[in-house]
Amino acid sequence: MNKNISNADKAEVLIQALPYIQKYHDKIIVIKYGGNAMVNEDLKKAVMTDIVLLHQIGIKVVLVHGGGLEINQTLEKMQIPTRFVNGLRQTDKEAVNVVQMVLAGKVNKDLVNLLENSGGNAMGICGIDGHLLEAKSLSEELGFVGEIISVNVKPVLDLLEKNYIPVISTIGYDRESNVYNINADTAAAKIAAALKADSLITLTDIKGILRDKHDDNTLIPTITAAEAPKLIKKGVIEGGMIPKVECCVDAVNSGVKRVFIIDGRVPHSILIEVLSDQGIGTMFLA
């Protein structure tokens, strides 16, 4: 916080946040973490600080993360070619071993380390742990890219009960001991629904859903599940945003009360969304 802000102003900020703290106290919020907020070191620290603060005021935060850039860099170093089909990484046996190593290993543990060093109490797991994410192959062409069959939330609830922030990398398993790379947006939506979470917050590299993608002033603050397909049909929602929005709609249709797409490039965007009435992104409601 700016050192030039008076103590009275600081007190006013806390008073204004009080109703939101009360509203979300003891509720589960799932945060899907990716994009520029995961690459830029200053933004990364801001996100970790936000999560720790929410945790400290009694909100049960579950962090679900991707790690596409780190996977790309590691595959390149190992000279393993990468091919995408409809925005999804084609993943053979060699590639999925790298994905597991990077996501469940380096990326996951780096985030746990950052949260712990920010004053949090975090525990890293992946979809294999406690049989959290059971999956099957999404398609033969994509190889070991997984579609979630079931979510076992018991390990997540156990961690929340022990006052940990669960940090989940989206690696799935099947009964034949195969490992699958699962889209983080899809996994976050399924996990939020299974946890009966109050909210799901997705950090992206855009302001939210815009009526005109070239004009930030055309932000759509609220979209219902029924409106979303119409916006896709009109071309307002297009390209890579379509699967993200479909995940948001699936989540609210599955019982998550509120789903937000917010701009992860804005420092402390999570706190602005959760603890104020400003609302900086697009909210999806059933």
Secondary structure, DSSP 4 states (H G I P E B T S, - for coil): --TTS-HHHHHHHHHHHHHHHHHHTT-EEEEEE-GGGGTSHHHHHHHHHHHHHHHHTT-EEEEEE--HHHHHHHHHHTT----EETTEE-B-HHHHHHHHIIIIIIIHHHHHHHHHHTT--EEEEETTGGG-EEEEES-TTTBSBEEEEEE--HHHHHHHHTT-EEEEE-EEE-TT--EEE--HHHHHHHHHHHTT-SEEEEEESSSS-BSSTT-GGGB--EEETTHHHHHHHHTSS-TTHHHHHHHHHHHHHTT-SEEEEEETTSTTHHHHHHSSS---SEEEE-
